[in-house]
Amino acid sequence: MEVRRVLCRFGGTVGGLVVILRFGGLLQILELSAYDALLQLRPQTLEDSRIVIVGFDEQDIKYADGWPISDAVLANLLKEIKAQEPIAIGLDIYRDLPVKEGYEELEAVMRSTPNLIGIKKVVGEERRSQNDSPSTAIASGESVAIDPPPVLAELGQVGANDLPWDVDGKTRRVFLYLTNPEGQTVFGIGFKLAWLYLSQSEIGIEPEMVNNETTVKLGDATMPPLSPYSGGYIREDTRGYQILLNYRGPQGTFPVVSLRQVLEGEIDSDLFRDRVVLIGSIAPSLKDILLTPYSDPLIGEQQRMAGVEVMAHTTSSLISAALGERGMIIPVGEPLEILWILLWSGVGTVLICRWKMVDEMARISFWQSGGMFVLSTGVLLGSVYVAFLGNWWIPVIPSVLALSGAAIAKIGVILVENLRRSYQKIEDYARTLEIKVEKRTEELRNKNHQLEQTLQQLQKAQQQMIAQEKLAFLGSLTKGIAHEIKNPLNFVNNFATICLDLTEEIKEELDAQSEQLNEEAIETFEEIFVDVKESVDNIHYHGKRIEGIVEQMMMHTHEGRGQPVETDLNALLDEAVQLVYYNYQAKASFEPEVVKQFDESLALVKVIPQDLSRAFLNILNNAFDAVLQQAKEQEGDYRPTITVTSQSVRDRIEILIHDNGQGISPENLDKIFTPFFTTKPTGEGTGLGLSLAHETIVSLHQGEITVDSIPQKYTEVTIILPKEIYFQESS
């Protein structure tokens, strides 16, 4: 239904556009050409024996000693014609001035011939512009007229031979009468000759004005005047009384005799009797030839028609129309023409395009549509042709254009609608496909996320297993080393202690026996005693150092390792800070400022508190060492400060340990987690503290540890622990 409503709107729109084109003048030339084709396609009528033309050809001009023909020759011609008693004689030759000899004789003949009609030119040739029609020039008063023969003007036996022409220069219209610049009505010579012929007929036909004195009626023929928009005309100048000329046929429709044939007596003695005789030039050299609807035939060469023959067609058509033989061509009125255009626009919209719905798509049957178009066009052209045979002119171009335009518009609307529906189906399919793809993508994304989580868990488990294996191996190794070293080390330490005690006893005994020994011996003993005591002291010191290293190595063994439990990290951090702080306070009388910024919203986290506490202690020990060394080296306003911060960030916990101590050089920053690497002086560090902290945080607790430092400014250790830590169960 939506498509049909659109089609109805398009049909009316196409019809309206064609009406605009028609009355805008864009179709005028085409319609006039179609009018010519209709005239040429009519059945040719029989020769009208009531009209005879006496035509001056090229040989007649030579016969009469050149042009213009002398008054004497013209007088003799009129006498010969008059002798056969024609009903009317039309002289289509200008004779406003005497020509050569014989003027008196010609004047006498004219006075004695009451049925002789001469011509005058109401519209002058010299002052007429190219675009002016005769009626325009008449109304403007700018014409230079050609006067009729004075005698005939005096007798009132004069008619105008002016003819209006169309935009293409062809003569399709004639004047019944027109008005000269003085405001006088001048009848056309063709109308006057027909009037004269009909008035002398048996029924005595006279013209009359009907329809409120607006229309000329001549016998059976009612001839309404043309309007500016009649037929195919647009804004045409129709001043005067103009009608369409109903030609009988192309050139040669009327019998023609030559001047010399008449003067030499070579014609029948009753050729002109009871007929209308027209006298005029048919010689091409005189250029009294006109373009007519037959000038551009559908088949053959271009033809022009002599002016006297056009006058004969005018007279013949008026006589035939008055007697009811052939009517005058009358264009339909503008309202009927508009309805006709809209009718065929509707036909093109409703009947031409044939289709059926398949899968909600209009499938056009081009064979059926083409057949309907040919049939409709045939009916249209046939209707116009039949109407033209009945002497009604229905413009054909606008109706054909409305029919074809509406059909094309209808097909276009259907194709556009099909295209729109196709696009809609494609969009629906694309939308459905997009939803399916998005759903499938989401499923794959979820599976991928699950796989990634599984992979991460496996990787963490693998890392934890590797770390445990490493620690187990390290524990086994250190345990073996400890057992191998510790027993001899105990002997060394014990004997070193005994030696220290013995040296004290020797010193006491030496002091007691000093009086019995000479001074030289005493000095020698004292020197030996000092050396022995220093050696024993060194042995005892390094033995204790070795014992400390062994204890540090023992931290890598599983012996004594705890189990994962829910732990308060803030409390664990605070305990580690206090242990380190009190240790340095007691050992070095050193009290740095400690700032603790703990996130109280931290939930309990499942960790191995013993291992994580040792990691915190190792990192804090390094921080306290750094600020202690900076305090020793830097004097003035330096204030050692250590800041410990904890905070919850989404699914993890961040712990920051910041000190403003010595910092770490860039070349050492990447080595600090390497086992046994230390920057402390010999004897003050084992290089295992940060290595152990890294193993504990990264491997055991799946966390991260990073260090940022600028020498002589600060060091900041960032520890990141996940809130959910997966521990490998020990077997």
C-alpha positions in Angstrom: 0.0 0.0 0.0 2.9 2.3 0.7 4.3 1.7 -2.7 0.9 2.4 -4.3 0.5 5.7 -2.5 4.0 6.7 -3.6 3.1 5.8 -7.2 -0.1 7.8 -7.1 1.8 10.8 -5.8 4.4 10.3 -8.6 1.8 10.0 -11.2 0.3 13.3 -10.2 3.7 14.9 -9.9 4.7 13.7 -13.4 1.5 15.0 -14.9 2.0 18.3 -13.2 5.6 18.6 -14.4 4.5 17.8 -18.0 1.7 20.5 -17.7 4.4 23.0 -16.6 6.6 22.0 -19.5 3.7 22.3 -21.9 2.6 25.7 -20.8 6.2 26.8 -20.2 6.8 26.6 -24.0 9.5 23.9 -23.9 7.4 21.5 -26.0 6.1 23.9 -28.6 8.5 23.0 -31.4 8.0 19.3 -30.9 4.2 19.7 -30.8 4.1 21.7 -34.0 6.2 19.1 -35.7 3.8 16.4 -34.5 0.9 18.5 -35.9 2.7 18.6 -39.3 3.1 14.8 -39.1 -0.7 14.4 -38.4 -1.5 16.5 -41.4 0.8 14.5 -43.6 -0.5 11.2 -42.4 -4.2 12.1 -43.2 -5.7 10.5 -46.3 -5.2 12.9 -49.2 -8.4 14.6 -50.3 -9.5 14.8 -53.9 -8.5 17.8 -56.0 -10.9 20.7 -55.4 -12.3 21.6 -58.9 -13.9 24.8 -57.6 -10.4 26.4 -57.5 -8.2 27.1 -60.5 -4.8 28.8 -60.2 -3.3 30.8 -63.0 0.3 30.7 -62.1 3.2 32.8 -63.5 6.2 30.5 -64.0 9.7 31.3 -65.3 8.6 30.9 -68.9 5.6 33.2 -68.4 8.0 35.9 -67.1 10.0 35.6 -70.4 6.8 35.5 -72.4 5.6 38.7 -70.8 9.0 40.5 -71.3 10.1 40.2 -67.7 8.7 41.0 -64.3 6.6 42.8 -63.3 4.1 42.0 -65.9 2.9 45.0 -67.8 -0.6 46.4 -67.2 -1.5 45.6 -70.8 -0.7 41.9 -70.4 -2.5 41.7 -67.1 -5.6 43.4 -68.7 -5.7 40.9 -71.5 -5.4 38.0 -68.9 -8.3 39.4 -66.9 -10.4 39.7 -70.1 -9.8 36.1 -71.0 -10.7 34.8 -67.5 -13.7 37.1 -67.2 -15.1 35.8 -70.5 -15.6 32.4 -69.0 -17.7 33.8 -66.2 -16.0 32.7 -63.0 -17.7 33.3 -59.7 -14.7 35.1 -58.2 -11.2 36.2 -59.3 -8.4 36.8 -56.8 -5.5 38.9 -58.0 -2.5 38.0 -55.9 -0.3 40.6 -57.6 0.5 44.1 -56.2 -0.7 46.8 -58.5 -0.7 50.0 -56.5 1.2 51.8 -59.3 1.1 51.6 -63.1 3.5 49.2 -64.7 4.6 49.9 -68.2 1.9 50.5 -70.9 -1.8 49.6 -70.7 -2.8 51.1 -67.3 -6.0 52.7 -68.7 -7.1 49.4 -70.2 -6.4 47.6 -66.9 -8.3 50.2 -65.0 -11.3 49.8 -67.2 -11.3 46.0 -66.8 -11.1 46.3 -63.1 -14.0 48.6 -63.0 -16.1 46.3 -65.1 -15.3 43.2 -63.0 -17.3 43.3 -59.7 -16.1 39.8 -58.7 -12.4 40.7 -58.9 -10.6 41.0 -55.5 -7.2 42.6 -55.3 -4.7 42.4 -52.5 -3.0 44.8 -50.1 -0.2 44.4 -47.6 -1.4 45.4 -44.2 1.9 44.4 -42.6 4.9 46.0 -44.4 8.0 43.9 -45.1 10.6 46.7 -44.5 9.6 47.6 -40.9 8.8 44.1 -39.7 11.4 42.7 -37.2 12.4 39.1 -37.4 10.4 38.0 -34.4 7.3 40.0 -35.1 4.2 38.2 -36.5 1.9 40.2 -38.8 -0.6 40.9 -36.1 2.2 42.3 -33.9 3.3 44.6 -36.5 -0.2 45.7 -37.2 -0.9 46.5 -33.5 2.4 48.3 -33.1 1.6 50.7 -36.0 5.1 50.4 -37.3 4.3 48.6 -40.6 4.9 50.0 -44.1 1.8 48.8 -45.9 1.5 48.1 -49.7 -1.6 49.7 -51.1 -4.1 47.8 -53.3 -4.9 48.8 -56.8 -6.6 52.3 -56.5 -9.6 51.3 -58.6 -10.3 48.2 -56.5 -9.8 50.1 -53.3 -12.3 52.6 -54.5 -14.8 49.8 -55.3 -14.2 48.0 -51.9 -12.9 44.9 -53.7 -9.7 44.4 -51.7 -8.5 41.7 -49.3 -5.3 41.3 -47.2 -2.8 38.7 -48.3 -1.0 38.7 -44.9 -0.2 35.4 -43.3 0.9 34.8 -39.7 3.8 32.4 -39.3 5.0 30.3 -36.4 8.3 30.2 -34.5 9.7 27.8 -37.1 8.7 30.0 -40.0 5.9 27.8 -41.2 2.4 28.9 -42.2 -0.2 27.0 -40.2 -2.7 29.8 -39.5 -4.5 32.3 -41.6 -6.4 35.6 -40.9 -10.1 35.8 -41.4 -9.7 39.4 -40.8 -7.2 41.8 -39.2 -7.0 45.4 -38.2 -4.8 47.9 -40.0 -2.9 50.7 -38.1 -5.9 53.1 -38.7 -8.1 50.7 -36.8 -10.0 49.5 -39.9 -11.0 45.9 -40.3 -9.5 44.2 -43.4 -10.7 40.8 -44.4 -8.3 38.2 -45.7 -8.4 37.6 -49.4 -9.1 33.9 -48.9 -12.0 34.6 -46.6 -13.4 37.2 -49.0 -13.2 34.9 -52.0 -14.9 32.1 -50.1 -17.5 34.6 -48.9 -18.1 35.7 -52.5 -18.4 32.2 -53.8 -20.8 31.1 -51.0 -23.0 34.1 -51.3 -23.6 33.3 -54.9 -24.3 29.7 -54.3 -27.8 28.2 -54.4 -28.3 28.6 -50.6 -26.7 32.0 -50.4 -24.4 31.6 -47.4 -23.3 34.7 -45.5 -20.9 34.9 -42.5 -22.4 35.8 -39.1 -21.1 36.4 -35.6 -22.3 34.1 -32.8 -21.5 33.4 -29.2 -21.9 37.0 -28.1 -20.3 38.3 -31.3 -17.0 36.4 -30.6 -17.1 33.6 -33.1 -17.5 33.6 -36.9 -20.0 31.2 -38.3 -19.9 30.5 -42.0 -22.6 28.1 -43.2 -22.1 24.8 -41.3 -18.7 25.9 -40.0 -18.3 27.6 -36.6 -14.8 28.9 -36.4 -13.6 30.0 -32.9 -10.5 32.2 -33.0 -7.2 30.9 -31.7 -6.0 31.8 -28.3 -2.4 32.3 -27.2 -2.3 28.8 -25.8 -4.4 26.9 -28.4 -3.1 23.5 -29.4 0.6 23.4 -29.1 1.1 27.2 -29.1 2.5 29.0 -26.2 2.0 32.8 -25.7 1.4 33.1 -29.4 0.4 36.5 -30.8 -3.2 35.8 -32.0 -4.4 39.3 -32.5 -6.8 39.7 -35.4 -9.0 36.7 -36.1 -6.9 33.7 -36.7 -7.8 30.1 -37.4 -5.9 27.0 -38.3 -5.6 26.4 -42.0 -6.9 22.9 -43.0 -4.7 22.2 -46.0 -6.2 19.8 -48.5 -2.7 18.3 -49.2 0.8 19.1 -50.3 1.9 21.2 -53.3 0.0 20.5 -56.5 -3.4 20.0 -55.0 -5.2 22.4 -57.3 -5.3 22.6 -61.1 -2.8 25.1 -62.4 -2.6 26.8 -65.8 0.1 29.2 -67.0 -0.3 32.8 -68.3 0.7 31.9 -71.8 -1.8 29.0 -71.9 -4.6 31.4 -71.1 -3.5 34.1 -73.5 -2.7 31.5 -76.3 -6.2 29.9 -75.9 -4.7 26.5 -74.9 -7.3 25.9 -72.2 -10.8 24.6 -72.2 -13.4 27.2 -72.9 -15.3 26.6 -69.6 -12.3 25.9 -67.4 -13.0 29.0 -65.2 -16.8 28.9 -65.4 -18.5 29.0 -61.9 -15.1 28.6 -60.2 -12.8 30.7 -58.1 -9.7 31.8 -60.1 -6.5 32.8 -58.3 -3.8 34.7 -60.2 -0.3 34.8 -58.8 3.3 33.9 -59.1 4.7 30.3 -58.8 8.1 31.1 -60.2 10.9 30.3 -57.7 12.9 33.4 -58.8 10.2 35.7 -57.4 10.5 34.1 -54.0 6.8 34.2 -53.2 7.1 30.8 -51.6 6.3 29.7 -48.1 7.1 27.0 -45.6 4.1 24.9 -44.7 3.4 21.7 -42.7 4.2 19.8 -45.9 7.6 21.4 -46.3 9.4 18.7 -44.2 7.7 15.5 -45.4 8.1 12.3 -43.5 9.4 10.8 -46.8 11.0 12.8 -49.6 12.7 16.1 -50.1 11.7 19.5 -48.6 9.0 21.3 -50.5 7.8 24.9 -50.5 4.4 26.2 -51.5 3.7 29.3 -53.6 1.8 32.0 -51.8 -1.1 31.9 -54.3 -1.4 28.1 -53.6 -1.7 28.8 -49.8 -4.4 31.4 -50.7 -6.2 28.6 -52.7 -6.0 26.3 -49.7 -7.5 29.0 -47.5 -10.4 29.6 -49.9 -11.0 25.9 -50.5 -11.0 25.0 -46.7 -13.5 27.8 -45.9 -15.8 26.8 -48.7 -15.6 23.1 -47.8 -16.2 23.8 -44.1 -19.2 26.1 -44.9 -20.8 23.4 -47.1 -20.2 20.7 -44.4 -17.6 18.8 -46.5 -14.5 19.3 -44.4 -14.5 21.0 -41.1 -11.9 23.4 -39.9 -9.3 22.2 -37.4 -10.1 23.2 -33.9 -7.7 22.7 -31.0 -9.2 21.4 -27.7 -9.4 23.9 -24.9 -6.7 24.2 -22.2 -8.8 22.6 -19.4 -9.5 19.5 -21.6 -5.8 19.4 -22.6 -4.7 19.4 -18.9 -7.2 16.6 -18.1 -5.9 14.6 -21.1 -2.3 14.9 -19.9 -3.3 13.9 -16.4 -5.3 11.0 -17.8 -2.3 9.5 -19.6 -0.1 10.2 -16.7 -2.5 8.1 -14.6 -2.5 5.4 -17.3 1.3 5.3 -17.2 1.3 5.1 -13.5 -1.5 2.4 -13.1 -1.4 0.2 -16.2 2.1 0.2 -17.7 4.4 -1.4 -15.2 3.5 -5.0 -14.3 5.0 -6.7 -11.4 4.4 -9.4 -8.7 5.6 -9.7 -5.2 8.2 -12.3 -4.5 9.8 -12.5 -1.0 8.5 -9.0 -0.3 10.2 -7.7 -3.4 8.3 -6.3 -6.5 9.6 -8.3 -9.5 8.9 -6.3 -12.6 7.9 -8.2 -15.8 9.6 -6.2 -18.4 8.0 -8.1 -21.3 4.5 -7.4 -20.0 5.4 -3.9 -19.1 6.9 -3.3 -22.5 3.8 -4.8 -24.1 1.5 -2.6 -22.1 3.6 0.5 -22.9 3.4 -0.2 -26.6 -0.3 -0.9 -26.4 -1.0 2.2 -24.4 1.1 4.4 -26.7 -0.7 2.9 -29.7 -4.1 3.7 -28.1 -2.9 7.2 -27.3 -1.6 7.9 -30.8 -4.6 6.2 -32.4 -7.0 8.4 -30.3 -5.1 11.5 -31.2 -5.1 10.5 -34.9 -8.8 9.6 -35.0 -9.6 12.9 -33.2 -7.5 14.7 -35.8 -9.4 13.0 -38.6 -12.5 14.5 -37.0 -10.7 17.9 -37.2 -9.9 18.1 -33.4 -6.3 18.9 -32.6 -5.3 17.2 -29.3 -1.6 17.9 -28.5 0.2 14.5 -28.6 3.7 15.3 -27.3 2.7 16.2 -23.7 0.5 13.2 -23.4 3.2 10.8 -24.7 5.7 12.4 -22.4 3.2 12.1 -19.4 2.6 8.4 -20.3 6.3 7.5 -20.7 7.4 9.7 -17.8 4.8 8.2 -15.4 5.8 4.7 -16.5 9.5 5.4 -16.1 8.8 7.1 -12.7 6.8 4.1 -11.6 9.5 1.7 -12.6 12.0 3.9 -10.9 9.9 4.0 -7.7 9.6 0.2 -7.7 13.3 -0.2 -8.3 14.2 2.3 -5.6 11.8 0.6 -3.2 13.3 -2.8 -4.1 16.8 -1.3 -3.5 15.6 0.2 -0.2 14.2 -3.2 0.9 17.4 -4.9 -0.3 19.4 -2.5 1.8 17.1 -3.1 4.7 17.5 -6.9 4.4 21.3 -6.4 4.1 21.2 -4.2 7.2 19.1 -6.7 9.1 21.4 -9.5 8.0 24.4 -7.4 8.9 22.9 -6.5 12.2 22.0 -10.1 13.0 25.4 -11.2 11.8 27.0 -8.6 13.9 25.1 -9.7 17.0 26.1 -13.3 16.3 29.7 -12.3 15.7 29.6 -10.2 18.8 28.1 -13.1 20.8 30.6 -15.5 19.5 33.4 -13.0 20.1 32.2 -12.6 23.6 32.2 -16.4 24.1 35.7 -16.6 22.7 36.8 -13.7 24.8 35.5 -15.4 27.9 37.1 -18.6 27.0 40.3 -16.8 26.1 40.1 -15.0 29.5 39.5 -18.3 31.2 42.5 -19.8 29.4 44.6 -16.8 30.2 43.6 -17.1 33.9 44.4 -20.8 33.8 47.7 -20.1 32.0 48.6 -17.5 34.6 47.7 -19.9 37.4 49.8 -22.6 35.7 52.6 -20.2 35.2 52.4 -19.0 38.8 52.2 -22.6 40.0 55.2 -23.4 37.7 57.1 -20.5 39.1 56.2 -21.4 42.6 57.3 -25.0 42.0 60.5 -23.8 40.4 61.1 -21.5 43.3 60.3 -24.2 45.8 62.6 -26.6 44.0 65.3 -23.9 43.8 64.8 -23.1 47.5 64.7 -26.8 48.3 67.9 -27.4 46.4 69.4 -24.3 48.0 68.3 -25.5 51.3 69.8 -28.9 50.8 72.9 -27.4 49.5 73.2 -24.9 52.4 72.2 -27.6 54.8 75.1 -29.8 53.6 77.5 -26.9 53.6 76.3 -25.8 57.0 76.9 -29.3 58.4 80.3 -29.5 56.8 81.3 -26.1 57.9 79.5 -25.8 61.2 81.3 -28.7 63.0 84.8 -27.5 62.2 83.7 -24.0 62.7 82.5 -24.9 66.2 85.9 -26.3 67.0 87.6 -23.2 65.6 85.3 -20.9 67.6 85.7 -23.0 70.8 89.5 -23.2 70.5 89.6 -19.5 69.7 87.7 -18.8 72.9 90.0 -21.1 74.8 93.0 -19.4 73.3 91.7 -16.1 74.3 91.2 -17.3 77.9 94.8 -18.9 77.8 96.3 -15.6 76.6 94.7 -13.9 79.6 96.1 -16.5 81.9 99.5 -16.2 80.2 99.3 -12.5 80.6 98.6 -12.8 84.3 101.4 -15.4 84.8 103.8 -13.2 82.9 103.0 -10.3 85.1 103.5 -12.4 88.2 107.0 -13.6 87.0 108.1 -10.3 85.7 110.5 -9.7 88.6 112.4 -12.9 87.9 112.9 -12.1 84.2 115.1 -9.6 82.7 113.6 -6.7 80.8 114.7 -7.9 77.4 112.9 -11.2 77.9 109.8 -9.4 79.2 109.7 -7.3 76.0 110.1 -10.3 73.8 107.3 -12.1 75.6 105.0 -9.1 75.4 105.6 -8.7 71.7 104.9 -12.4 71.1 101.8 -12.2 73.4 100.4 -9.2 71.5 100.8 -11.0 68.2 99.2 -14.2 69.5 96.3 -12.2 71.0 95.7 -10.3 67.8 95.8 -13.6 65.8 93.4 -15.3 68.2 91.1 -12.2 68.1 91.0 -12.3 64.3 90.3 -16.0 64.3 87.5 -15.5 66.7 86.0 -12.5 64.7 86.1 -14.3 61.3 84.8 -17.5 62.9 81.8 -15.5 64.1 81.4 -13.9 60.7 81.4 -17.3 59.0 78.8 -18.5 61.5 76.6 -15.5 60.5 76.9 -16.3 56.8 75.9 -19.9 57.5 72.9 -18.7 59.5 71.9 -16.4 56.5 72.3 -19.4 54.1 70.1 -21.5 56.4 67.3 -19.1 55.7 67.0 -20.7 52.2 66.2 -24.1 53.5 62.6 -25.3 54.1 63.4 -26.1 57.7 61.3 -23.9 59.8 59.1 -22.5 56.8 55.6 -21.6 57.9 52.2 -22.3 56.2 50.0 -19.7 54.4 47.6 -18.0 56.8 45.2 -15.0 56.7 47.5 -12.1 57.8 47.1 -8.4 58.5 49.8 -6.9 56.3 49.7 -3.5 58.2 50.5 -5.3 61.4 53.2 -7.3 59.8 54.8 -4.2 58.3 54.5 -2.3 61.6 56.2 -5.1 63.5 59.1 -5.2 61.0 59.6 -1.5 61.2 59.7 -1.5 65.0 62.2 -4.4 65.0 64.6 -2.6 62.7 64.1 0.7 64.3 64.9 -0.6 67.8 67.8 -2.6 66.5 69.4 0.5 65.0 68.5 2.6 68.0 70.3 0.2 70.3 73.3 -0.6 68.1 74.1 2.8 66.6 72.2 5.2 68.8 70.5 6.3 65.5 66.9 7.5 65.5 65.6 8.4 61.9 62.1 9.7 61.4 59.7 6.9 60.4 56.4 7.9 58.7 53.8 5.1 58.5 50.8 5.6 56.2 48.8 2.5 56.3 45.5 1.9 54.5 43.2 0.8 57.3 40.7 -0.7 54.8 43.1 -3.5 53.9 41.5 -6.9 54.2 43.4 -9.9 55.5 45.5 -11.5 52.9 46.6 -15.2 52.8 50.5 -15.1 53.0 53.4 -16.9 54.6 54.0 -14.4 57.4 57.5 -15.7 58.5 58.9 -15.4 54.9 57.2 -12.1 54.1 58.3 -10.6 57.5 62.0 -11.6 56.7 61.6 -9.9 53.2 60.3 -6.7 54.9 63.1 -6.8 57.4 65.8 -7.1 54.7 64.4 -4.2 52.7 64.0 -2.0 55.8 67.5 -2.9 56.9 68.8 -1.6 53.6 66.7 1.6 54.0 68.0 2.2 57.5 71.6 1.5 56.4 71.2 4.0 53.5 69.9 6.9 55.7 72.6 6.1 58.4 75.4 6.3 55.8 73.9 9.5 54.4 73.7 11.0 57.9 77.4 10.2 58.5 78.5 11.7 55.2 76.2 14.7 55.1 76.1 17.4 57.7 73.8 20.3 58.2 70.0 20.2 57.8 69.8 16.6 56.6 67.0 14.8 58.3 66.9 11.0 57.7 63.3 9.9 56.9 61.8 6.5 56.1 58.2 6.4 54.8 56.3 3.1 54.7 52.9 3.2 52.9 50.3 0.6 52.1 47.2 1.0 49.9 44.6 -1.1 48.2 44.4 -0.7 44.4 41.6 -2.8 42.8 42.7 -6.5 43.0 46.1 -5.9 44.5 47.9 -4.3 47.4 50.8 -1.8 47.0 53.5 -1.3 49.7 56.0 1.5 49.3 59.2 1.8 51.4 60.8 5.2 50.7 64.1 6.5 52.2 66.0 9.7 51.5 69.4 8.0 51.9 72.4 7.5 49.7 70.4 5.9 46.8 71.7 3.3 44.3 73.8 4.1 41.3 72.3 3.2 37.9 74.9 0.6 37.1 74.1 -1.3 40.3 70.3 -1.0 40.1 69.9 -4.0 37.9 72.1 -6.2 40.1 70.6 -5.7 43.6 68.5 -8.9 43.5 71.5 -11.0 42.4 72.5 -13.5 45.2 75.7 -12.4 47.1 75.8 -9.0 45.4 76.3 -6.2 47.9 77.6 -2.6 47.9 78.5 -2.6 51.6 82.1 -2.8 52.8 83.7 -6.2 53.2 82.5 -7.9 56.3 79.3 -5.9 56.6 76.9 -7.8 54.3 76.4 -11.1 52.7 74.4 -10.0 49.6 71.6 -12.4 50.3 69.0 -10.2 51.9 67.4 -8.6 48.8 67.8 -11.9 46.8 65.8 -13.6 49.5 63.2 -10.9 49.5 62.8 -11.1 45.7 62.3 -14.9 45.9 59.8 -14.5 48.7 57.7 -11.8 47.1 57.9 -12.8 43.4 58.1 -16.6 43.4 56.3 -17.5 46.6 53.6 -14.8 46.6 53.2 -14.1 42.9 53.9 -10.5 43.5 56.2 -7.8 42.0 59.1 -5.8 43.4 60.6 -2.7 41.7 63.2 -0.2 42.8 63.5 3.4 41.8 66.5 5.4 43.0 68.5 8.6 42.4 71.9 8.7 44.0 72.2 11.0 47.0 68.5 11.7 46.9 66.2 8.7 47.5 65.4 5.1 47.0 61.8 3.8 46.7 61.0 0.1 46.8 57.5 -0.8 45.5 56.0 -4.2 46.5 52.8 -5.4 44.8 51.0 -8.4 46.2 47.8 -9.9 44.7 44.8 -10.1 47.0 44.3 -13.7 45.9 47.5 -15.7 46.1 47.5 -19.3 44.9 50.0 -21.5 46.9 51.2 -24.8 45.7 50.3 -27.5 48.2 53.3 -29.3 49.6 53.3 -33.1 49.4 
